[in-house]
Each structure stands twice: as structure tokens, then as C-alpha cells.
Amino acid sequence: MIDDIARLRNEYEDRKRRFATSDLYSVFNTATLFAIHQRQRVTLHMLKKFGFTRLSDLLILEMGCGGGGVLTEYLDFGVFPENLHGVDLLFDRLLHARHVLLGSKFANADGQALPYCSETFDLILQYTAISSVLDPEIRRNICADLLRVLKPSGLILSYDFWLNPTNLQTHGIRPSEIRRLFPGCRFDFQRITLAPPIARRLVPVSWLFCAFLEKLKIFNTHYLVAISKIS
Ligand SMILES: C[S@@+](CC[C@H](N)C(=O)[O-])C[C@H]1O[C@@H](n2cnc3c(N)ncnc32)[C@H](O)[C@@H]1O
């Protein structure tokens, strides 16, 4: 178990070097901007479907928040910065998050042992964090702790890929595994995100055509899942 966490730390150090000069994850990359827009559209639709339209009073946690990019998106959705909490294993990424999200709270902790009381959060986010964990036991522990700190009326939003054959440092997460990881819950799955290799080629040519392709779902690589406790 310790080994997988050490592997993850090494992998992110290595990624920092590999992507130092790349714009792959930047909003200045049109395909990345497209993916973020599409994800936000479905996220807002999902939040509305579950009655989460007034976000200002909600306590929100992101497990595996990295540099805080996703939490920043929630400011635009109406969340107050002081209600945003982020947890990550990697201290330098949290320093960046703290810099961009003044007033929000961050903890350098392992998602397997979240430093919060039970039933604290209204909304919990996990965006591409679980797929970076290869050890099945760590995945199970993280998801159990997410359920512990979620209020009975709360919602977990999980956004992760089910397929990424090119990156052996990650492991996709399919709907059947999500169902196993969150026992006693109900689920709403939306298959989204046009496969990045296709998006990188086609979005610069036609945003509209790519929106149509994504609607077909067949080339989509991720699931956005709303997970709620069955009371
Ligand atoms: C691919 S990044 C995603 C960052 C952010 N959620 C986003 O979408 O921009 C995955 C993050 O999960 C964090 N992570 C992985 N395993 C974790 C664990 N057991 N506890 C806390 N954070 C973890 C990593 O350190 C990394 O910052």
C-alpha cells in the first residue's frame, strides 16, 4: 500500500518534468477548453437534477484536488471560497491551490483517512484522482472514507475515465467498479468527454462537429457519476 503512494509521488514529480513546457492541460489548448466546457455543462445539469442549484451555503470537498483547478470552477457556480475544502497527498500542488483560492481550506492528507468528522460535506468531488490509484485496497479505503464524511443528504460527483490505454500509471474505472466501491448508494452515470486524441485533432477544425460527436457518446472516455446514499 505504501508502495503505491510512493509510486504516485514519483509519477507526479516525473509528470512535472515531462509537461513543463506542454500546453496539453492548459485552457489555451482548444481541445482542453472544449473538454472543460462540455464537462461543466453536464455537471451543472447533474447538480440541477439533484436539486443542488443554490451552492453558496454548501460545504464542498474535493479529494485529490491537485492545484485547485476544479475547485476554482465551482467559484463560478456560486460557491463561497470559504466553503471549499481540498485534500491532496502532494504538498506542492496544495501550495498552488492555496495561492489561487484565498480563503479556501486545504489539507495535505491521504484520501484514505480524511481529517474531517463524519457527515460533514454536502458535496464531494473526485475528479480523476481514483484512476491515479492502482492499488484496489487504497481505492476501496478512499471511497469508504468519502462516504463517511458525506452528509446523508449529500452528493458525490465522480469524474473519471474508464479507458486510457496509453497511460500505464493510471487505471480506468468502469461503472461496475464504481457500484462496488460505493455500496448502499444510487447512481446516475453520464458518459462524457470526447476521446482526447480525437478532440485534439478535430476541435481546432470544428467545435460544433465535436459537440455532435460527443453527443453520440461512442467515442467518449469518461463518466460523470452522481452518487447519493440510499436513506
Ligand atoms: C490527475 S490529478 C487530478 C487533480 C484534480 N482533481 C484535477 O482534476 O485537476 C489526481 C490527484 O489526486 C491526488 N491523489 C491521488 N491519490 C490520493 C490519495 N490517496 N489521497 C489524496 N490525494 C490523492 C494526486 O496527488 C493528484 O493531485
Ligand as a Chemical Component Dictionary entry (heavy atoms), coordinates in Angstrom:
data_LIG
# 
_chem_comp.id                   LIG 
_chem_comp.type                 NON-POLYMER 
_chem_comp.pdbx_formal_charge   0 
_chem_comp.three_letter_code    LIG 
# 
loop_
_chem_comp_atom.comp_id 
_chem_comp_atom.atom_id 
_chem_comp_atom.alt_atom_id 
_chem_comp_atom.type_symbol 
_chem_comp_atom.charge 
_chem_comp_atom.model_Cartn_x 
_chem_comp_atom.model_Cartn_y 
_chem_comp_atom.model_Cartn_z 
_chem_comp_atom.pdbx_ordinal 
LIG C1  C1  C 0  -4.942 13.609 -12.064 1  
LIG S1  S1  S 1  -4.778 14.587 -10.632 2  
LIG C2  C2  C 0  -6.326 15.423 -10.622 3  
LIG C3  C3  C 0  -6.287 16.742 -9.917  4  
LIG C4  C4  C 0  -7.607 17.492 -9.917  5  
LIG N1  N1  N 0  -8.656 16.698 -9.320  6  
LIG C5  C5  C 0  -7.986 17.888 -11.332 7  
LIG O1  O1  O 0  -8.857 17.235 -11.930 8  
LIG O2  O2  O -1 -7.379 18.832 -11.854 9  
LIG C6  C6  C 0  -5.010 13.397 -9.311  10 
LIG C7  C7  C 0  -4.702 13.969 -7.954  11 
LIG O3  O3  O 0  -5.118 13.015 -6.963  12 
LIG C8  C8  C 0  -4.187 13.036 -5.910  13 
LIG N2  N2  N 0  -4.280 11.778 -5.145  14 
LIG C9  C9  C 0  -4.093 10.523 -5.604  15 
LIG N3  N3  N 0  -4.227 9.634  -4.610  16 
LIG C10 C10 C 0  -4.524 10.339 -3.488  17 
LIG C11 C11 C 0  -4.758 9.982  -2.125  18 
LIG N4  N4  N 0  -4.715 8.702  -1.705  19 
LIG N5  N5  N 0  -5.036 10.971 -1.242  20 
LIG C12 C12 C 0  -5.072 12.267 -1.639  21 
LIG N6  N6  N 0  -4.833 12.661 -2.920  22 
LIG C13 C13 C 0  -4.565 11.718 -3.826  23 
LIG C14 C14 C 0  -2.850 13.209 -6.625  24 
LIG O4  O4  O 0  -1.853 13.661 -5.745  25 
LIG C15 C15 C 0  -3.220 14.220 -7.710  26 
LIG O5  O5  O 0  -3.005 15.542 -7.282  27 
# 
loop_
_chem_comp_bond.comp_id 
_chem_comp_bond.atom_id_1 
_chem_comp_bond.atom_id_2 
_chem_comp_bond.value_order 
_chem_comp_bond.pdbx_ordinal 
LIG C1  S1  SING 1  
LIG S1  C2  SING 2  
LIG S1  C6  SING 3  
LIG C2  C3  SING 4  
LIG C3  C4  SING 5  
LIG C4  N1  SING 6  
LIG C4  C5  SING 7  
LIG C5  O1  DOUB 8  
LIG C5  O2  SING 9  
LIG C6  C7  SING 10 
LIG C7  O3  SING 11 
LIG C7  C15 SING 12 
LIG O3  C8  SING 13 
LIG C8  N2  SING 14 
LIG C8  C14 SING 15 
LIG N2  C9  SING 16 
LIG N2  C13 SING 17 
LIG C9  N3  DOUB 18 
LIG N3  C10 SING 19 
LIG C10 C11 SING 20 
LIG C10 C13 DOUB 21 
LIG C11 N4  SING 22 
LIG C11 N5  DOUB 23 
LIG N5  C12 SING 24 
LIG C12 N6  DOUB 25 
LIG N6  C13 SING 26 
LIG C14 O4  SING 27 
LIG C14 C15 SING 28 
LIG C15 O5  SING 29 
# 
